[in-house]
């Protein structure tokens, strides 16, 4: 135990003795949390809409007034021909263009069915679909106001929409719990991947090998400081999520802390594996970046895992971030019970055992 404590103290001092290193451990993750929380929005706002109005009547003007008054759109760009419409979308001046035919007002006045053309920029497919939904709601609302009898359902029943866990559909409630997991992962993996590589680059690796320390004591000593940094950042982010961003935390904090420790064990195992395979800190940095990008992309944060091909879904079973994202979002928004948390924790424990065993084997092999 004395040797182990000495190794932990030595690694902690190596991590914290430089004032610049102390700042890097805390300040960049905080900046990432604040910037990415506002930057990774799922809403579509401040977009321009092209208008090709061939009717020029009262009802067409009413429709355009409603579109211009929407908070989701920045301004309307009036076009004079199909060629201008094509050029506006081709140059990405607008994400969508509305075509109002000449008989639009006449059809409405005679109680007929008026149609509107909508051209979307398919290069931005997700944003275009959301914009189409916004415009569809505006058109439907105008149709109900102008022709209430024609759109009224004789059956008073209908669909009642209730949004569970995020009643206001605030994107921040979804992205911030995920960012807590991702930023902790990035900082934790970056710190861990430098531990063994730093010893080699500074020339102290041979001194470490001739010390009375055993392999497991060396690895445990190198695991603890990065885990402490990850736990500190994770707890700080949870506090800031409620105090600054007003994202509720409805679950058990102890469950989150337990899951975070198991997750950091799995992540530290990956970092030690990268560090043991690297000769320099630059190689370790590039290796951690090479590992971190697939972990994020396969975690389900950018796109749902169910949307991925079947063979790729199997690969995600080995991604520890995919399990911790479920835990973080569940404990933040829907008070995930302990049984559901443990269903996500035991795969993390298995991954931690595999990665730590592989790191120990590679470290011993490099020693020999």
TILOTI-994906 format. One record per residue (C-alpha): x, y, z; residue in three letters. Coordinates in steps of 0.02 Angstrom, whole numbers, plus 32768, in hexadecimal, padded with zeros to 4 digits. Layout:
XYZALA ...
This chain:
800080008000UNK 809080778024UNK 80D9805D7F76UNK 802D80757F28UNK 800E81177F86UNK 80BA81577F55UNK 809681307E9EUNK 7FED81897EA6UNK 803D82227EF7UNK 80C882227E75UNK 804C821C7DE4UNK 7FDE82A27E34UNK 807283187E46UNK 80A682F57D93UNK 7FF783287D5EUNK 7FE083C17DCDUNK 808C840B7DEFUNK 808984797D52UNK 800E850B7D65UNK 7FE885057CABUNK 7FBB844C7CB9UNK 7F4384727D47UNK 7EED84F47CDEUNK 7EE1847F7C48UNK 7E8E83F97CB0UNK 7DFB84687CE1UNK 7DEB85047C75UNK 7DE284B77BC5UNK 7D5B84397BF8UNK 7CF684C77C45UNK 7D06852E7BA7UNK 7CD384987B3FUNK 7C3A847D7BACUNK 7C0085317B99UNK 7C26853F7ADEUNK 7BE884957AA7UNK 7B4884A27B0EUNK 7B1185377AA6UNK 7B6385007A04UNK 7B1E844E79F7UNK 7A69848479E3UNK 79E884147993UNK 797984A87967UNK 797C84FE78BEUNK 797C85BA78D0UNK 79B886547874UNK 79A0860977C7UNK 79698668772CUNK 78D1863576C3UNK 78BF865A760AUNK 7816869775CAUNK 77D8868B7517UNK 772E86DF7524UNK 76CD86D57481UNK 762586FC74D1UNK 764287A1752AUNK 7596879B757AUNK 755387B57629UNK 755E87007660UNK 760D86EC761CUNK 76408789767BUNK 75F38742771AUNK 765686A27707UNK 76F8870076EBUNK 76D6876E7782UNK 76C386D477F0UNK 7763868977ADUNK 77C2872C77C7UNK 77808736787AUNK 77C3868A78A9UNK 785686927922UNK 78A9860278C7UNK 78C886647826UNK 793D86F67812UNK 78FD87497774UNK 789E872A76D3UNK 78FA873A762EUNK 7882876475A0UNK 78AA871274FAUNK 786B873D744CUNK 7883869C73EBUNK 78AA85E373F6UNK 795B860973C0UNK 7973867D7455UNK 792985F874C6UNK 79A185767484UNK 7A3585EC749AUNK 7A01861B754CUNK 79FC85657583UNK 7A9885387520UNK 7AFA85C47575UNK 7AAE8595761FUNK 7A6086407635UNK 79BF85EB766AUNK 799C853F76B1UNK 78EB853A766BUNK 7885859775E8UNK 77C985A975E0UNK 776E85B47539UNK 76C08602753EUNK 766085E7749CUNK 75F7866B7446UNK 755086187471UNK 7577860C752CUNK 750486997565UNK 747C866C74E8UNK 747885B87524UNK 746585EE75D9UNK 73DB866C75B2UNK 737785E87554UNK 738D856975E0UNK 740084FC7578UNK 74A384A975A6UNK 7539851B7597UNK 75E684CF758BUNK 7691851575B3UNK 773584D9756AUNK 77C784BE75DFUNK 787984A175A2UNK 78F884687625UNK 79B584607624UNK 79D583A57630UNK 7A8C83BE765CUNK 7A5383EF770AUNK 79D183667719UNK 79B0836977D4UNK 79A1842677DDUNK 79368429773FUNK 78BC83AB778AUNK 78AD84137828UNK 788E84B177C1UNK 780A8455775DUNK 77B584297802UNK 77B784DF7839UNK 776C851A7795UNK 76EB848E7799UNK 76AF84C77843UNK 769E857B7807UNK 763B8547776CUNK 75CB84D577D3UNK 75A98560784FUNK 757985D977C5UNK 750A85567774UNK 74AF853C7818UNK 749485F77830UNK 74588619777EUNK 73EF857D7765UNK 73BF853F7812UNK 732884E077D2UNK 738A8484774DUNK 7413844A77C3UNK 73A88424785BUNK 739A836D7887UNK 72E7833378A6UNK 732E82BD7927UNK 7364832779BCUNK 73EB82A779E8UNK 749F82C379B8UNK 755582AA79E6UNK 759482F47A88UNK 765083077A8AUNK 76AF82FD7B2EUNK 776C830C7B32UNK 77B082A37BC1UNK 785582CD7C16UNK 786B836C7BAEUNK 77C283C37BAAUNK 780084627B55UNK 786B84037AD6UNK 790284687B0EUNK 799984277AADUNK 7A0B84527B3FUNK 79B683CF7BABUNK 79EE834B7B2FUNK 7A9A83887AFDUNK 7AE183BC7BA5UNK 7AD683107BFCUNK 7B2A82C67B63UNK 7BB0834D7B63UNK 7BD683287C1AUNK 7C0282767BE8UNK 7C6182A77B4AUNK 7CCC83327B95UNK 7CFA82C77C2BUNK 7D2B823F7BAFUNK 7D9982B27B46UNK 7DF682FB7BDAUNK 7E0782547C34UNK 7E4881F87B9CUNK 7EC182857B70UNK 7F0C82867C20UNK 7F1A81C97C2EUNK 7F6981B17B83UNK 7FFD821F7BB6UNK 802F81C27C55UNK 80A181377C15UNK 80D681987B7AUNK 810F82277BE8UNK 818081B17C4AUNK 81D181747BA9UNK 81E982227B61UNK 823382697C02UNK 82A781D47C16UNK 825F819C7CBEUNK 821080FC7C7DUNK 82AE80967CA0UNK 82B680DC7D51UNK 820280A57D6AUNK 822D7FF67D2EUNK 82BD7FDE7DAAUNK 8253801C7E3CUNK 82077F9C7EB4UNK 815B7FC47E6EUNK 80F97F377E1EUNK 809D7F477D7AUNK 7FF07F517DC7UNK 802C7FD57E43UNK 8072803F7DB5UNK 7FD180327D53UNK 7F6280577DE9UNK 7FCD80ED7E13UNK 7FB9812E7D63UNK 7EFD810C7D64UNK 7ECB816B7E00UNK 7EFB82207DD2UNK 7E9E82207D2AUNK 7E0781D47D7FUNK 7E0C825C7E04UNK 7E1382E17D7CUNK 7D80828F7D21UNK 7D1782827DBFUNK 7D3C83377DECUNK 7D0A83757D3FUNK 7C7083077D3BUNK 7C3083447DE4UNK 7C5583F87DB4UNK 7BF683E67D0FUNK 7B5E839C7D67UNK 7B5B84307DE0UNK 7B6C84AE7D51UNK 7AE484577CEDUNK 7A6384807D71UNK 7AA985247DB2UNK 7AD585787D0CUNK 7A75851F7C82UNK 79DD84EF7CEBUNK 79DC843C7CAEUNK 798A83D37D36UNK 79E1833E7D84UNK 795482CB7DBAUNK 79B2822A7DE2UNK 7A2881EE7E6AUNK 7ACE82467E75UNK 7B1D81AF7EC9UNK 7AEA81407E38UNK 7B3781BC7DBEUNK 7BD881C27E23UNK 7BE281047E28UNK 7BC280F57D6EUNK 7C41817F7D4BUNK 7CC881217DABUNK 7CA8807F7D4BUNK 7CA480DF7CA7UNK 7D4881377CCFUNK 7D97808D7CF4UNK 7D6880547C44UNK 7DA680F77BFAUNK 7E4980F47C5DUNK 7E6780447C1EUNK 7E5A80837B6BUNK 7ECC81167B93UNK 7F5080A77BE3UNK 7F4980347B4DUNK 7F6B80C87ADAUNK 7FF4810B7B4CUNK 804C80637B5BUNK 805080537A9EUNK 809981037A86UNK 814E81387A8DUNK 813281F57A9BUNK 80AC82687AE0UNK 808582A27A2FUNK 806081EF79FBUNK 7FF481DA7A95UNK 7F9382797A6CUNK 7F73824079BAUNK 7F44819379F9UNK 7EC681D87A74UNK 7E7A824379EAUNK 7E7281AB7979UNK 7E12814C79FEUNK 7DA381D97A3CUNK 7D5182067996UNK 7D0981577976UNK 7CD2814C7A2CUNK 7C6B81EB7A18UNK 7C2581C3796BUNK 7BF28112799FUNK 7BA981467A47UNK 7AFF817B7A04UNK 7B1982347A26UNK 7B27826F7972UNK 7AAC81F0792BUNK 7A448165797BUNK 7A9780BB7984UNK 79F8806C793EUNK 7A1280CC789CUNK 7ABE807E7881UNK 7ADA7FE07819UNK 7AC97F3C7876UNK 7B837F137874UNK 7BAD7FBF78B6UNK 7B2F7FAE7944UNK 7B917F15797DUNK 7C2F7F807983UNK 7BD87FFD79F5UNK 7BCA7F767A7CUNK 7C817F947AA0UNK 7C6E80527AAEUNK 7C6880837B67UNK 7C2681307B3DUNK 7B8680E87AF3UNK 7B58809D7B9DUNK 7B8681357C04UNK 7B2281A87B92UNK 7A8681447BBCUNK 7AAE81517C75UNK 7AD1820C7C6FUNK 7A3582387C0CUNK 79C981C27C73UNK 7A0282047D1CUNK 79F582B97CE4UNK 794882B47C94UNK 78E2821F7CCFUNK 792781E57D78UNK 7965813F7D34UNK 794F80B87DB9UNK 79E380587DFFUNK 79B57FB77DA2UNK 79BA80127CFAUNK 7A5F80657D28UNK 7AAF7FBD7D53UNK 7A787F787CABUNK 7AEA7FFA7C5CUNK 7B747FEF7CDFUNK 7B9E7F367CD1UNK 7BD37F457C19UNK 7C437FD67C4FUNK 7C907F657CD4UNK 7CB17EDF7C51UNK 7D027F5E7BDCUNK 7D6B7FA07C6CUNK 7DAA7EF17C95UNK 7DD77ED17BDFUNK 7E2F7F787BC1UNK 7E8E7F787C66UNK 7EC77EC47C49UNK 7F007EEE7B99UNK 7F5B7F8A7BD8UNK 7FB47F257C60UNK 7FE87EA07BE2UNK 802A7F217B66UNK 80827F817BEFUNK 80D87EE27C2DUNK 81067EB27B7BUNK 81547F5C7B5BUNK 81B47F4C7BFFUNK 82017EA97BC5UNK 
